Amino acid sequence: MKTKIWLTMVFLSLIIPNIIKSQDFHLLEQVVREGKLEILQEAIKKNYDLLHYQNSKGFSLLILASYNNQSEIVKYLISKNANINLADTSGNTALMGVAFQGYTDIARILIKNKVSIDQQNYNGATALHFAATFGNKAIVELLIEAKASKTIKNSYGDTPYDLAKKQANVELANILR
């Protein structure tokens, strides 16, 4: 296992200087998805600009780590000043992704680090809209505790309360009332 990690680090050290200009960024994306913090740290040491790079879908390393529930990588990237409010090509942020997935630990990390709670995507949805739509009660409670707005309407005129109601989630609708 250590040999495989070492070989990956050697390979990445050869491509890191040009990684942003090449198609090889997908290798680093895989490193993040698999939670290989040590390899990511080496890559960031060699090319700090990787913190701010976004792939063709607009996914940054922080968004990928968040979407894949990689809390140690999320903490590391934030400690290196990765932009926690960066959005993908649909306007979705790391917080919206974890609200959809129900990754409470990542949501706590992002909130603790002053993420924009009420940032909206291109459809006007906030993280609270996502949590309400997908029935993630713990995330709904966490966002409300962090002072997320319950009154923001998405492009379709729905508040998070409306979305919980449409999903017939009485418990969430009562929390969001």
LUMBA-560529 format. One line per 5 residues: number of its first residue (from 1); their letters; for each residue x, y, z of C-alpha. Coordinates in steps of 0.1 Angstrom, whole numbers, plus 5000, padded with zeros to 4 digits. Example, Ala and Ser with C-alpha at 12.3 -4.5 7.8 and 13.67 -1.06 7.14 Angstrom:
1	as	5123:4955:5078 | 5137:4989:5071
This chain:
1	mktki	5000:5000:5000 | 5028:5024:5009 | 5045:5016:4976 | 5013:5025:4957 | 5010:5058:4976
6	wltmv	5047:5065:4970 | 5044:5058:4932 | 5013:5080:4930 | 5031:5108:4948 | 5061:5105:4924
11	flsli	5038:5105:4893 | 5019:5135:4906 | 5051:5153:4914 | 5060:5151:4877 | 5026:5164:4864
16	ipnii	5017:5189:4892 | 5036:5218:4877 | 5014:5215:4845 | 4983:5199:4861 | 4960:5230:4857
21	ksqdf	4968:5232:4820 | 4963:5195:4813 | 4936:5169:4814 | 4954:5152:4844 | 4934:5172:4870
26	hlleq	4911:5142:4871 | 4939:5122:4888 | 4939:5147:4916 | 4901:5146:4917 | 4903:5109:4923
31	vvreg	4928:5115:4951 | 4903:5137:4968 | 4873:5114:4962 | 4893:5085:4978 | 4904:5107:5008
36	kleil	4941:5105:5002 | 4951:5135:5022 | 4989:5129:5022 | 4990:5129:4984 | 4968:5160:4982
41	qeaik	4991:5179:5006 | 5021:5171:4984 | 5002:5184:4953 | 4992:5216:4971 | 5028:5222:4983
46	knydl	5039:5220:4947 | 5011:5241:4932 | 4991:5263:4955 | 4969:5274:4927 | 4952:5240:4928
51	lhyqn	4932:5253:4957 | 4913:5276:4934 | 4911:5255:4902 | 4877:5244:4890 | 4871:5216:4865
56	skgfs	4847:5219:4835 | 4817:5214:4858 | 4830:5240:4881 | 4840:5216:4909 | 4869:5227:4930
61	llila	4888:5203:4953 | 4868:5216:4982 | 4834:5210:4964 | 4846:5175:4955 | 4858:5167:4990
66	synnq	4825:5180:5004 | 4804:5160:4980 | 4824:5129:4988 | 4822:5133:5026 | 4859:5137:5030
71	seivk	4860:5157:5063 | 4898:5157:5068 | 4904:5169:5033 | 4877:5196:5037 | 4894:5208:5069
76	ylisk	4928:5208:5052 | 4916:5228:5022 | 4899:5253:5044 | 4931:5257:5065 | 4948:5265:5032
81	nanin	4922:5292:5025 | 4902:5274:4998 | 4871:5295:4989 | 4843:5279:5008 | 4817:5298:4989
86	ladts	4829:5289:4954 | 4800:5276:4932 | 4800:5251:4903 | 4786:5258:4869 | 4750:5254:4882
91	gntal	4757:5278:4911 | 4758:5250:4936 | 4782:5253:4966 | 4798:5227:4988 | 4771:5235:5015
96	mgvaf	4743:5229:4990 | 4759:5195:4981 | 4762:5184:5017 | 4727:5196:5024 | 4715:5174:4996
101	qgytd	4736:5144:5007 | 4729:5148:5044 | 4766:5151:5054 | 4761:5168:5087 | 4798:5167:5098
106	iaril	4809:5186:5066 | 4780:5210:5070 | 4792:5218:5106 | 4828:5223:5094 | 4816:5247:5066
111	iknkv	4793:5266:5090 | 4820:5269:5116 | 4842:5285:5089 | 4817:5311:5080 | 4802:5297:5048
116	sidqq	4776:5319:5032 | 4745:5302:5046 | 4720:5318:5023 | 4739:5317:4990 | 4716:5309:4961
121	nynga	4722:5288:4930 | 4710:5297:4895 | 4675:5284:4904 | 4674:5305:4935 | 4678:5275:4959
126	talhf	4698:5277:4991 | 4712:5249:5011 | 4681:5250:5032 | 4660:5244:5001 | 4681:5213:4993
131	aatfg	4679:5199:5029 | 4641:5204:5029 | 4636:5188:4995 | 4656:5157:5004 | 4643:5154:5040
136	nkaiv	4676:5159:5058 | 4663:5169:5092 | 4697:5172:5109 | 4709:5196:5082 | 4677:5216:5084
141	ellie	4681:5220:5121 | 4718:5229:5118 | 4711:5255:5091 | 4683:5271:5111 | 4705:5272:5142
146	akask	4731:5290:5120 | 4704:5316:5111 | 4696:5304:5076 | 4667:5323:5061 | 4634:5303:5060
151	tikns	4618:5329:5038 | 4640:5329:5007 | 4620:5318:4976 | 4636:5298:4948 | 4629:5306:4911
156	ygdtp	4597:5287:4913 | 4584:5307:4942 | 4590:5280:4968 | 4604:5285:5003 | 4620:5256:5021
161	ydlak	4587:5252:5040 | 4568:5248:5007 | 4593:5222:4995 | 4590:5201:5027 | 4552:5203:5024
166	kqanv	4553:5192:4988 | 4574:5162:4999 | 4547:5155:5025 | 4573:5158:5052 | 4551:5171:5080
171	elani	4580:5170:5106 | 4602:5192:5085 | 4574:5215:5075 | 4567:5221:5111 | 4603:5229:5118
176	lr	4604:5253:5088 | 4571:5270:5096
